[in-house]
Amino acid sequence: MAVLVSACALTACTSSGLGTPIATNPNQAGVGTTTFKPGERPSVPTLAGTTLEGTSFSTADVRGKVVVVNAWASWCEPCQQESPALARIAKTIRPLGVEFLGLDEEDTVANAKAFAVKAGTTYPHLFDENGDLLASVKLLPTSGIPSTLVLDRQGRVAIRVIGVIHEPEFQVLLESLAAEKA
């Protein structure tokens, strides 16, 4: 079973299916969506670094907002499918206090910038050339992107998606989380 789960995580970048989110055990490391109850939400380290535009960014700067952290790379085919959906969601949900952050994994700045423009993302992306930022987030696989964490207003993990998000369901989850009392 562990080999199958690892194989699924490793093939995320070669998969062409969008998949459907499923409620799973928070300890599951396979492909799918995991939601965490408010009293059981794990913490993650502050993610900080230099954006593709050369500015500094830290998740500490957006504490008090819901934050979507998406790990991606320009060379990842499922990421190419997913990023335009994230860009659309980010534009419509921002007024509800939801911020987005991309983690560009093992890429070049030029390729990453071109990818972000093509996908229509207008939110910051931290450049994670060696994968160190992603490795610091123990709830995400270091070899399976795209993967996404959604942090609640206290900076704790409320939702984890390993694999491509499914746009309508993901937006509903974000709207529900944004409506939670702080």
KOLFIDREN-934831 format. One record per atom (N, C-alpha, C): x, y, z; residue number from 1; atom name. Coordinates in pm, whole numbers. Example, Ala and Ser with C-alpha at 12.3 -4.5 7.8 and 13.67 -1.06 7.14 Angstrom:
BEGIN
1319,-569,780,1,N
1230,-450,780,1,CA
1320,-330,780,1,C
1285,-225,708,2,N
1367,-106,714,2,CA
1290,3,787,2,C
This chain:
BEGIN
82,-120,0,1,N
0,0,0,1,CA
86,125,0,1,C
194,128,82,2,N
281,246,87,2,CA
344,272,-49,2,C
379,166,-121,3,N
438,182,-253,3,CA
337,244,-348,3,C
210,201,-341,4,N
106,257,-426,4,CA
85,405,-397,4,C
79,442,-269,5,N
63,582,-232,5,CA
180,664,-283,5,C
302,614,-266,6,N
420,684,-314,6,CA
416,697,-465,6,C
375,594,-534,7,N
367,599,-680,7,CA
268,705,-725,7,C
155,715,-657,8,N
56,818,-692,8,CA
114,957,-671,8,C
182,978,-561,9,N
239,1110,-534,9,CA
347,1143,-635,9,C
428,1044,-673,10,N
536,1069,-766,10,CA
487,1095,-908,10,C
371,1044,-943,11,N
323,1060,-1079,11,CA
228,1178,-1094,11,C
214,1258,-994,12,N
122,1371,-1002,12,CA
154,1461,-1120,12,C
280,1480,-1151,13,N
316,1569,-1260,13,CA
297,1506,-1397,13,C
271,1379,-1405,14,N
249,1318,-1535,14,CA
104,1279,-1555,14,C
22,1299,-1453,15,N
-119,1263,-1463,15,CA
-194,1367,-1545,15,C
-291,1324,-1623,16,N
-369,1420,-1700,16,CA
-510,1435,-1646,16,C
-551,1352,-1548,17,N
-686,1361,-1495,17,CA
-699,1470,-1390,17,C
-814,1535,-1383,18,N
-836,1638,-1284,18,CA
-877,1580,-1151,18,C
-938,1464,-1150,19,N
-975,1401,-1025,19,CA
-1087,1475,-954,19,C
-1141,1413,-854,20,N
-1246,1471,-774,20,CA
-1202,1471,-629,20,C
-1215,1584,-560,21,N
-1173,1585,-420,21,CA
-1253,1482,-340,21,C
-1186,1423,-244,22,N
-1251,1328,-155,22,CA
-1213,1363,-12,22,C
-1304,1340,81,23,N
-1271,1357,222,23,CA
-1185,1238,262,23,C
-1075,1264,327,24,N
-984,1158,361,24,CA
-936,1172,504,24,C
-868,1071,550,25,N
-804,1074,679,25,CA
-692,1177,676,25,C
-682,1266,776,26,N
-577,1367,774,26,CA
-436,1310,766,26,C
-416,1185,802,27,N
-284,1126,796,27,CA
-253,1062,661,27,C
-350,1061,571,28,N
-329,1001,440,28,CA
-232,1085,358,28,C
-141,1021,287,29,N
-44,1093,206,29,CA
-72,1076,57,29,C
-182,1014,22,30,N
-214,989,-118,30,CA
-281,1107,-184,30,C
-316,1090,-309,31,N
-380,1193,-389,31,CA
-522,1216,-338,31,C
-562,1340,-327,32,N
-697,1374,-285,32,CA
-700,1497,-197,32,C
-817,1523,-141,33,N
-838,1639,-57,33,CA
-862,1594,87,33,C
-793,1658,178,34,N
-809,1632,320,34,CA
-855,1761,386,34,C
-961,1755,464,35,N
-1003,1872,541,35,CA
-977,1841,689,35,C
-937,1944,762,36,N
-905,1931,904,36,CA
-1007,2010,985,36,C
-1061,1949,1089,37,N
-1155,2017,1177,37,CA
-1080,2127,1253,37,C
-1148,2236,1289,38,N
-1080,2349,1355,38,CA
-991,2310,1473,38,C
-1034,2221,1559,39,N
-953,2183,1674,39,CA
-839,2088,1643,39,C
-832,2039,1519,40,N
-731,1939,1481,40,CA
-637,1989,1371,40,C
-636,2118,1347,41,N
-556,2172,1237,41,CA
-409,2184,1276,41,C
-322,2121,1197,42,N
-179,2130,1226,42,CA
-121,2264,1185,42,C
-13,2301,1250,43,N
55,2424,1212,43,CA
163,2392,1109,43,C
205,2492,1039,44,N
314,2480,942,44,CA
411,2595,969,44,C
535,2578,928,45,N
630,2688,948,45,CA
593,2808,860,45,C
638,2923,902,46,N
621,3043,819,46,CA
698,3022,690,46,C
633,3050,579,47,N
698,3041,448,47,CA
740,3181,408,47,C
867,3198,383,48,N
919,3331,350,48,CA
1031,3316,247,48,C
1044,3417,164,49,N
1150,3415,64,49,CA
1134,3527,-35,49,C
1197,3508,-149,50,N
1195,3608,-256,50,CA
1097,3564,-363,50,C
1013,3658,-406,51,N
916,3629,-510,51,CA
983,3631,-647,51,C
909,3587,-746,52,N
960,3590,-884,52,CA
990,3732,-929,52,C
926,3830,-866,53,N
949,3971,-899,53,CA
1065,4030,-821,53,C
1126,3952,-731,54,N
1242,3998,-655,54,CA
1209,4067,-523,54,C
1084,4062,-479,55,N
1048,4122,-352,55,CA
1040,4015,-243,55,C
1040,4057,-120,56,N
1028,3963,-8,56,CA
882,3938,22,56,C
851,3815,63,57,N
715,3779,103,57,CA
723,3677,214,57,C
630,3688,309,58,N
620,3593,419,58,CA
474,3568,449,58,C
441,3443,480,59,N
303,3414,519,59,CA
267,3485,649,59,C
366,3524,728,60,N
339,3601,850,60,CA
276,3736,815,60,C
307,3789,697,61,N
253,3918,653,61,CA
103,3912,623,61,C
49,3795,601,62,N
-93,3781,568,62,CA
-169,3702,675,62,C
-110,3690,794,63,N
-179,3625,906,63,CA
-309,3701,931,63,C
-415,3630,961,64,N
-547,3691,978,64,CA
-633,3674,854,64,C
-571,3627,746,65,N
-644,3597,623,65,CA
-632,3448,596,65,C
-724,3397,516,66,N
-713,3260,467,66,CA
-606,3266,356,66,C
-513,3171,357,67,N
-404,3172,259,67,CA
-397,3039,187,67,C
-404,3044,54,68,N
-390,2926,-31,68,CA
-245,2921,-77,68,C
-175,2813,-43,69,N
-35,2795,-82,69,CA
-30,2679,-181,69,C
7,2711,-305,70,N
8,2611,-411,70,CA
150,2586,-461,70,C
196,2461,-451,71,N
327,2422,-502,71,CA
313,2379,-648,71,C
397,2434,-735,72,N
386,2410,-878,72,CA
523,2426,-944,72,C
530,2394,-1071,73,N
648,2418,-1154,73,CA
604,2436,-1298,73,C
678,2513,-1372,74,N
640,2540,-1512,74,CA
646,2414,-1598,74,C
730,2320,-1561,75,N
747,2197,-1639,75,CA
645,2088,-1604,75,C
558,2114,-1508,76,N
462,2016,-1458,76,CA
330,2029,-1536,76,C
296,1927,-1614,77,N
175,1932,-1697,77,CA
47,1950,-1615,77,C
25,1876,-1506,78,N
-95,1901,-1426,78,CA
-99,2043,-1369,78,C
18,2099,-1338,79,N
24,2237,-1289,79,CA
-24,2333,-1398,79,C
10,2304,-1522,80,N
-33,2387,-1634,80,CA
-184,2384,-1648,80,C
-246,2270,-1618,81,N
-392,2259,-1622,81,CA
-456,2332,-1505,81,C
-394,2323,-1389,82,N
-453,2374,-1265,82,CA
-440,2525,-1248,82,C
-329,2583,-1286,83,N
-300,2723,-1254,83,CA
-402,2823,-1307,83,C
-456,2809,-1427,84,N
-560,2904,-1469,84,CA
-684,2899,-1380,84,C
-720,2780,-1330,85,N
-834,2768,-1238,85,CA
-803,2841,-1107,85,C
-682,2824,-1056,86,N
-645,2895,-933,86,CA
-648,3046,-954,86,C
-603,3091,-1071,87,N
-606,3235,-1102,87,CA
-749,3288,-1102,87,C
-841,3212,-1161,88,N
-982,3255,-1163,88,CA
-1039,3261,-1021,88,C
-1013,3156,-943,89,N
-1064,3153,-807,89,CA
-1005,3268,-725,89,C
-877,3291,-739,90,N
-810,3398,-662,90,CA
-876,3533,-688,90,C
-909,3560,-812,91,N
-971,3690,-846,91,CA
-1110,3704,-787,91,C
-1185,3596,-783,92,N
-1323,3607,-734,92,CA
-1334,3600,-583,92,C
-1240,3535,-517,93,N
-1254,3511,-373,93,CA
-1173,3608,-287,93,C
-1084,3684,-346,94,N
-1002,3779,-269,94,CA
-1084,3872,-181,94,C
-1199,3923,-227,95,N
-1277,4012,-140,95,CA
-1324,3947,-9,95,C
-1319,3814,-2,96,N
-1360,3743,120,96,CA
-1244,3727,219,96,C
-1129,3789,189,97,N
-1014,3779,278,97,CA
-929,3658,252,97,C
-922,3614,127,98,N
-842,3498,90,98,CA
-726,3543,1,98,C
-606,3509,41,99,N
-485,3541,-35,99,CA
-429,3413,-95,99,C
-357,3426,-204,100,N
-292,3312,-269,100,CA
-142,3335,-272,100,C
-69,3224,-263,101,N
76,3225,-272,101,CA
119,3104,-351,101,C
202,3124,-451,102,N
258,3012,-526,102,CA
397,2978,-474,102,C
431,2850,-476,103,N
567,2805,-447,103,CA
619,2742,-575,103,C
705,2813,-645,104,N
760,2763,-770,104,CA
876,2671,-739,104,C
862,2545,-777,105,N
957,2441,-740,105,CA
1056,2407,-851,105,C
1184,2409,-814,106,N
1293,2358,-898,106,CA
1277,2400,-1043,106,C
1279,2529,-1063,107,N
1250,2590,-1192,107,CA
1355,2696,-1221,107,C
1338,2768,-1329,108,N
1417,2888,-1353,108,CA
1322,3007,-1340,108,C
1377,3120,-1303,109,N
1293,3240,-1286,109,CA
1225,3275,-1418,109,C
1298,3268,-1528,110,N
1240,3304,-1658,110,CA
1123,3213,-1695,110,C
1140,3083,-1679,111,N
1031,2990,-1710,111,CA
913,3010,-1616,111,C
943,3032,-1489,112,N
836,3051,-1391,112,CA
757,3178,-1419,112,C
825,3287,-1450,113,N
755,3413,-1481,113,CA
666,3397,-1604,113,C
716,3333,-1707,114,N
637,3312,-1828,114,CA
515,3225,-1798,114,C
533,3123,-1717,115,N
423,3035,-1677,115,CA
316,3114,-1601,115,C
358,3194,-1503,116,N
263,3271,-1421,116,CA
182,3368,-1506,116,C
248,3431,-1601,117,N
177,3525,-1690,117,CA
77,3449,-1777,117,C
121,3340,-1836,118,N
32,3261,-1922,118,CA
-89,3209,-1845,118,C
-69,3167,-1720,119,N
-178,3114,-1637,119,CA
-270,3224,-1587,119,C
-223,3349,-1590,120,N
-305,3460,-1544,120,CA
-301,3483,-1394,120,C
-201,3426,-1328,121,N
-192,3445,-1183,121,CA
-138,3585,-1154,121,C
-201,3653,-1060,122,N
-158,3788,-1022,122,CA
-111,3792,-877,122,C
-106,3678,-814,123,N
-62,3670,-675,123,CA
88,3639,-671,123,C
152,3660,-554,124,N
297,3635,-546,124,CA
331,3487,-553,124,C
451,3462,-604,125,N
505,3326,-613,125,CA
646,3330,-553,125,C
671,3248,-452,126,N
805,3237,-398,126,CA
887,3143,-485,126,C
1008,3184,-516,127,N
1097,3104,-598,127,CA
1170,3006,-507,127,C
1144,2876,-525,128,N
1198,2770,-440,128,CA
1288,2680,-525,128,C
1398,2737,-568,129,N
1486,2672,-666,129,CA
1530,2532,-626,129,C
1562,2513,-498,130,N
1614,2382,-453,130,CA
1510,2298,-380,130,C
1387,2349,-367,131,N
1283,2274,-298,131,CA
1289,2281,-147,131,C
1370,2371,-92,132,N
1385,2380,54,132,CA
1257,2426,123,132,C
1185,2523,66,133,N
1060,2569,127,133,CA
958,2456,131,133,C
941,2388,19,134,N
846,2278,13,134,CA
884,2168,112,134,C
1011,2139,124,135,N
1056,2036,217,135,CA
1026,2072,363,135,C
1016,2202,391,136,N
987,2245,529,136,CA
841,2223,567,136,C
756,2201,467,137,N
613,2179,492,137,CA
589,2028,490,137,C
592,1969,606,138,N
588,1822,617,138,CA
457,1761,569,138,C
351,1839,553,139,N
221,1785,510,139,CA
210,1771,358,139,C
309,1820,284,140,N
305,1810,138,140,CA
419,1721,88,140,C
394,1645,-16,141,N
501,1562,-71,141,CA
602,1650,-143,141,C
728,1617,-131,142,N
832,1696,-200,142,CA
848,1653,-345,142,C
789,1540,-382,143,N
805,1492,-518,143,CA
673,1479,-593,143,C
567,1538,-541,144,N
437,1527,-606,144,CA
369,1662,-614,144,C
383,1728,-726,145,N
315,1855,-746,145,CA
223,1840,-867,145,C
118,1916,-873,146,N
82,2023,-782,146,CA
29,1968,-650,146,C
47,2049,-548,147,N
-13,2021,-418,147,CA
-42,2156,-353,147,C
-144,2157,-268,148,N
-195,2284,-215,148,CA
-232,2269,-68,148,C
-198,2371,8,149,N
-244,2383,145,149,CA
-327,2509,156,149,C
-431,2502,236,150,N
-510,2622,266,150,CA
-499,2645,416,150,C
-445,2761,451,151,N
-425,2797,590,151,CA
-543,2880,638,151,C
-589,2851,760,152,N
-698,2931,816,152,CA
-643,3066,864,152,C
-726,3148,923,153,N
-687,3282,964,153,CA
-581,3283,1075,153,C
-562,3170,1142,154,N
-458,3157,1244,154,CA
-330,3094,1187,154,C
-328,3066,1059,155,N
-210,3009,996,155,CA
-198,2858,1009,155,C
-307,2791,1045,156,N
-308,2645,1058,156,CA
-367,2582,932,156,C
-330,2459,904,157,N
-376,2391,783,157,CA
-522,2346,800,157,C
-609,2400,715,158,N
-751,2363,715,158,CA
-782,2264,604,158,C
-710,2277,492,159,N
-735,2192,375,159,CA
-600,2157,311,159,C
-589,2032,269,160,N
-471,1989,194,160,CA
-520,1918,68,160,C
-464,1956,-46,161,N
-497,1889,-172,161,CA
-366,1839,-233,161,C
-358,1710,-252,162,N
-243,1652,-320,162,CA
-293,1609,-457,162,C
-241,1674,-559,163,N
-290,1657,-695,163,CA
-359,1785,-739,163,C
-424,1778,-850,164,N
-490,1894,-910,164,CA
-621,1923,-836,164,C
-645,2051,-809,165,N
-772,2090,-746,165,CA
-885,2073,-847,165,C
-1004,2053,-797,166,N
-1123,2049,-881,166,CA
-1195,2181,-854,166,C
-1195,2268,-953,167,N
-1232,2409,-935,167,CA
-1361,2436,-859,167,C
-1476,2383,-900,168,N
-1599,2421,-828,168,CA
-1597,2380,-681,168,C
-1554,2257,-652,169,N
-1552,2210,-514,169,CA
-1451,2286,-431,169,C
-1336,2316,-490,170,N
-1232,2389,-417,170,CA
-1280,2529,-381,170,C
-1348,2595,-473,171,N
-1400,2728,-444,171,CA
-1501,2723,-330,171,C
-1588,2623,-329,172,N
-1686,2608,-221,172,CA
-1615,2589,-87,172,C
-1510,2505,-84,173,N
-1434,2485,39,173,CA
-1372,2616,88,173,C
-1318,2695,-6,174,N
-1258,2823,32,174,CA
-1361,2922,84,174,C
-1476,2927,20,175,N
-1582,3017,66,175,CA
-1627,2979,207,175,C
-1639,2851,233,176,N
-1679,2804,365,176,CA
-1573,2841,469,176,C
-1447,2821,437,177,N
-1340,2855,530,177,CA
-1333,3005,553,177,C
-1354,3084,449,178,N
-1350,3230,463,178,CA
-1463,3279,554,178,C
-1573,3205,558,179,N
-1688,3244,641,179,CA
-1673,3204,787,179,C
-1572,3121,818,180,N
-1550,3079,957,180,CA
-1515,3198,1044,180,C
-1559,3194,1168,181,N
-1521,3296,1265,181,CA
-1373,3277,1299,181,C
-1305,3387,1320,182,N
-1162,3381,1351,182,CA
-1134,3322,1487,182,C
